[in-house]
């Protein structure tokens, strides 16, 4: 095989190896994040000082009224994007005025 092609193939293999390592690291970090969030949720719920039965009723009521417990992540994202877009428009207007 041509030396240049062989060198590129080795670089490809090396890069694929790095990608696999980073993907494994990402999965581990996501797992750690979930575990930490779960600990925080448990601590928060235990801090409420209500009975297990009352907690179950509270969660049922919340689920019945909204269809889920907690805010939707997707609903929060467009708001952040629109704020950024508005800021960009302001900058464009200022540049046009000059």
KOLTILUM-146849 format. One record per residue: residue number from 1; z, y, x of N, C-alpha, C in turn. Coordinates in nm, 4 decimals. Layout:
# KOLTILUM-146849
REC    k        nz        ny        nx       caz       cay       cax        cz        cy        cx
REC  NUM         Z         Y         X         Z         Y         X         Z         Y         X
...
***
This chain:
# KOLTILUM-146849
REC    k        nz        ny        nx       caz       cay       cax        cz        cy        cx
REC    1    0.0000   -0.1177    0.0852    0.0000    0.0000    0.0000    0.0000    0.1238    0.0895
REC    2   -0.0611    0.2278    0.0425   -0.0658    0.3559    0.1119    0.0768    0.4060    0.1367
REC    3    0.1011    0.4633    0.2535    0.2355    0.5100    0.2904    0.2855    0.6183    0.1950
REC    4    0.1980    0.7077    0.1527    0.2375    0.8152    0.0606    0.2785    0.7575   -0.0748
REC    5    0.2008    0.6620   -0.1226    0.2321    0.5994   -0.2508    0.3646    0.5249   -0.2414
REC    6    0.3840    0.4551   -0.1326    0.5084    0.3807   -0.1123    0.6288    0.4757   -0.1093
REC    7    0.6125    0.5886   -0.0416    0.7202    0.6880   -0.0342    0.7523    0.7441   -0.1730
REC    8    0.6476    0.7714   -0.2519    0.6682    0.8228   -0.3881    0.7352    0.7167   -0.4738
REC    9    0.6962    0.5914   -0.4601    0.7583    0.4826   -0.5366    0.9060    0.4703   -0.5020
REC   10    0.9409    0.4823   -0.3744    1.0813    0.4782   -0.3334    1.1584    0.5952   -0.3929
REC   11    1.0969    0.7127   -0.3945    1.1614    0.8311   -0.4525    1.1812    0.8135   -0.6029
REC   12    1.0844    0.7531   -0.6685    1.0964    0.7247   -0.8125    1.2134    0.6308   -0.8373
REC   13    1.2211    0.5235   -0.7602    1.3314    0.4281   -0.7758    1.4657    0.4947   -0.7501
REC   14    1.4719    0.5786   -0.6496    1.5956    0.6496   -0.6160    1.6357    0.7426   -0.7315
REC   15    1.5393    0.8130   -0.7863    1.5654    0.9053   -0.8969    1.6100    0.8298   -1.0214
REC   16    1.5456    0.7165   -1.0506    1.5862    0.6353   -1.1654    1.7291    0.5867   -1.1487
REC   17    1.7662    0.5495   -1.0269    1.9029    0.5064   -1.0000    2.0024    0.6171   -1.0264
REC   18    1.9689    0.7381   -0.9819    2.0567    0.8534   -1.0051    2.0695    0.8829   -1.1538
REC   19    1.9589    0.8732   -1.2253    1.9607    0.8978   -1.3700    2.0517    0.7967   -1.4389
REC   20    2.0392    0.6690   -1.4015    2.1243    0.5656   -1.4621    2.2714    0.5919   -1.4327
REC   21    2.3030    0.6345   -1.3107    2.4417    0.6672   -1.2757    2.4930    0.7830   -1.3597
REC   22    2.4117    0.8849   -1.3766    2.4526    1.0019   -1.4545    2.4675    0.9677   -1.6020
REC   23    2.3810    0.8816   -1.6536    2.3936    0.8395   -1.7936    2.5229    0.7613   -1.8149
REC   24    2.5575    0.6769   -1.7180    2.6829    0.6018   -1.7278    2.8008    0.6981   -1.7214
REC   25    2.7923    0.7979   -1.6345    2.8990    0.8982   -1.6237    2.9111    0.9764   -1.7542
REC   26    2.7977    1.0132   -1.8129    2.7988    1.0860   -1.9396    2.8655    1.0032   -2.0493
REC   27    2.8321    0.8750   -2.0581    2.8938    0.7885   -2.1590    3.0448    0.7824   -2.1383
REC   28    3.0894    0.7718   -2.0133    3.2326    0.7657   -1.9848    3.3014    0.8969   -2.0224
REC   29    3.2386    1.0098   -1.9907    3.2962    1.1401   -2.0258    3.3038    1.1584   -2.1768
REC   30    3.2009    1.1154   -2.2483    3.2034    1.1247   -2.3946    3.3138    1.0374   -2.4523
REC   31    3.3339    0.9202   -2.3934    3.4416    0.8314   -2.4376    3.5776    0.8979   -2.4135
REC   32    3.5963    0.9583   -2.2959    3.7213    1.0277   -2.2647    3.7454    1.1422   -2.3623
REC   33    3.6387    1.2173   -2.3930    3.6500    1.3299   -2.4856    3.6956    1.2815   -2.6228
REC   34    3.6340    1.1739   -2.6712    3.6715    1.1185   -2.8012    3.8168    1.0736   -2.8018
REC   35    3.8593    1.0078   -2.6947    3.9983    0.9636   -2.6857    4.0942    1.0826   -2.6875
REC   36    4.0606    1.1881   -2.6146    4.1460    1.3072   -2.6118    4.1495    1.3756   -2.7483
REC   37    4.0343    1.3811   -2.8158    4.0311    1.4394   -2.9501    4.1166    1.3568   -3.0458
REC   38    4.1089    1.2245   -3.0340    4.1883    1.1385   -3.1211    4.3375    1.1601   -3.0993
REC   39    4.3783    1.1748   -2.9734    4.5191    1.2009   -2.9433    4.5621    1.3337   -3.0052
REC   40    4.4753    1.4346   -2.9943    4.5068    1.5657   -3.0514    4.5187    1.5580   -3.2036
REC   41    4.4294    1.4832   -3.2658    4.4340    1.4674   -3.4118    4.5636    1.3979   -3.4531
REC   42    4.5981    1.2919   -3.3844    4.7209    1.2187   -3.4167    4.8426    1.3091   -3.3990
REC   43    4.8467    1.3850   -3.2891    4.9590    1.4763   -3.2666    4.9683    1.5814   -3.3773
REC   44    4.8546    1.6328   -3.4188    4.8523    1.7341   -3.5236    4.9023    1.6765   -3.6560
REC   45    4.8536    1.5580   -3.6904    4.8939    1.4946   -3.8161    5.0426    1.4616   -3.8137
REC   46    5.0902    1.4113   -3.7020    5.2334    1.3791   -3.6932    5.3191    1.5048   -3.7013
REC   47    5.2643    1.6160   -3.6559    5.3369    1.7426   -3.6623    5.3470    1.7995   -3.8026
REC   48    5.2701    1.7464   -3.8959    5.2734    1.7955   -4.0339    5.4023    1.7571   -4.1052
REC   49    5.4675    1.6543   -4.0584    5.5942    1.6093   -4.1155    5.5811    1.5783   -4.2650
REC   50    5.4770    1.4988   -4.2975    5.4620    1.4505   -4.4350    5.4523    1.2980   -4.4305
REC   51    5.4780    1.2365   -4.5422    5.4753    1.0902   -4.5475    5.3316    1.0399   -4.5381
REC   52    5.3201    0.9144   -4.5033    5.1891    0.8522   -4.4931    5.1164    0.8550   -4.6270
REC   53    5.1894    0.8291   -4.7337    5.1292    0.8293   -4.8677    5.0795    0.9695   -4.9036
REC   54    5.1596    1.0717   -4.8712    5.1179    1.2093   -4.9002    4.9959    1.2484   -4.8160
REC   55    4.9920    1.2023   -4.6927    4.8771    1.2305   -4.6069    4.7509    1.1671   -4.6643
REC   56    4.7615    1.0435   -4.7089    4.6473    0.9746   -4.7685    4.5974    1.0500   -4.8916
REC   57    4.6879    1.0969   -4.9746    4.6494    1.1733   -5.0938    4.5837    1.3057   -5.0556
REC   58    4.6370    1.3706   -4.9548    4.5804    1.4971   -4.9068    4.4372    1.4775   -4.8584
REC   59    4.4149    1.3721   -4.7815    4.2803    1.3441   -4.7302    4.1847    1.3046   -4.8424
REC   60    4.2327    1.2282   -4.9398    4.1491    1.1923   -5.0549    4.1074    1.3166   -5.1321
REC   61    4.2025    1.4067   -5.1529    4.1725    1.5294   -5.2267    4.0718    1.6149   -5.1503
REC   62    4.0888    1.6249   -5.0213    3.9955    1.7044   -4.9400    3.8564    1.6423   -4.9436
REC   63    3.8479    1.5122   -4.9346    3.7197    1.4428   -4.9355    3.6526    1.4560   -5.0718
REC   64    3.7309    1.4531   -5.1780    3.6775    1.4611   -5.3140    3.6195    1.5990   -5.3437
REC   65    3.6804    1.7034   -5.2891    3.6332    1.8387   -5.3190    3.5137    1.8787   -5.2329
REC   66    3.5096    1.8321   -5.1088    3.4023    1.8765   -5.0204    3.3053    1.7663   -4.9828
REC   67    3.3409    1.6435   -5.0092    3.2553    1.5332   -4.9688    3.2821    1.4879   -4.8272
REC   68    3.3614    1.5620   -4.7542    3.3984    1.5256   -4.6174    3.5254    1.5983   -4.5789
REC   69    3.5822    1.5583   -4.4683    3.7018    1.6244   -4.4181    3.6607    1.7057   -4.2970
REC   70    3.6844    1.8356   -4.2980    3.6512    1.9220   -4.1842    3.5147    1.9844   -4.1980
REC   71    3.4867    2.0863   -4.1155    3.3580    2.1556   -4.1232    3.2464    2.0736   -4.0614
REC   72    3.1263    2.0951   -4.1082    3.0098    2.0301   -4.0494    2.9711    2.1050   -3.9233
REC   73    2.9420    2.0315   -3.8180    2.9006    2.0932   -3.6927    2.7660    2.1627   -3.7104
REC   74    2.6746    2.1002   -3.7799    2.5409    2.1568   -3.7969    2.5458    2.2902   -3.8701
REC   75    2.6411    2.3080   -3.9585    2.6523    2.4338   -4.0313    2.6968    2.5467   -3.9398
REC   76    2.7725    2.5159   -3.8367    2.8216    2.6188   -3.7453    2.7153    2.6602   -3.6451
REC   77    2.6266    2.5717   -3.6081    2.5287    2.6002   -3.5042    2.4297    2.7091   -3.5443
REC   78    2.3675    2.7046   -3.6635    2.2723    2.8103   -3.6985    2.3351    2.9495   -3.6979
REC   79    2.4623    2.9602   -3.7331    2.5285    3.0895   -3.7319    2.5305    3.1460   -3.5913
REC   80    2.5646    3.0615   -3.4949    2.5694    3.1063   -3.3560    2.4304    3.1466   -3.3091
REC   81    2.3285    3.0726   -3.3499    2.1922    3.1040   -3.3083    2.1471    3.2359   -3.3689
REC   82    2.1778    3.2587   -3.4959    2.1335    3.3814   -3.5596    2.2006    3.5031   -3.4981
REC   83    2.3259    3.4898   -3.4548    2.3932    3.6012   -3.3890    2.3225    3.6342   -3.2592
REC   84    2.2860    3.5305   -3.1832    2.2149    3.5511   -3.0581    2.0805    3.6169   -3.0840
REC   85    2.0099    3.5714   -3.1885    1.8812    3.6301   -3.2209    1.8962    3.7777   -3.2570
REC   86    2.0007    3.8124   -3.3315    2.0237    3.9511   -3.3677    2.0489    4.0360   -3.2443
REC   87    2.1240    3.9816   -3.1504    2.1515    4.0559   -3.0273    2.0230    4.0792   -2.9510
REC   88    1.9341    3.9793   -2.9474    1.8073    3.9952   -2.8775    1.7231    4.1042   -2.9426
REC   89    1.7240    4.1114   -3.0752    1.6481    4.2139   -3.1458    1.6995    4.3522   -3.1106
REC   90    1.8301    4.3670   -3.0971    1.8893    4.4955   -3.0627    1.8408    4.5401   -2.9261
REC   91    1.8366    4.4489   -2.8302    1.7898    4.4822   -2.6966    1.6436    4.5254   -2.6998
REC   92    1.5623    4.4559   -2.7799    1.4209    4.4901   -2.7897    1.4038    4.6302   -2.8483
REC   93    1.4841    4.6638   -2.9493    1.4753    4.7956   -3.0109    1.5115    4.9035   -2.9103
REC   94    1.6154    4.8787   -2.8306    1.6566    4.9783   -2.7305    1.5486    4.9982   -2.6274
REC   95    1.4809    4.8897   -2.5856    1.3744    4.9012   -2.4864    1.2570    4.9791   -2.5452
REC   96    1.2261    4.9570   -2.6736    1.1145    5.0273   -2.7371    1.1426    5.1761   -2.7515
REC   97    1.2723    5.2132   -2.7676    1.3076    5.3523   -2.7845    1.2912    5.4300   -2.6546
REC   98    1.3057    5.3626   -2.5412    1.2967    5.4301   -2.4114    1.1551    5.4512   -2.3757
***
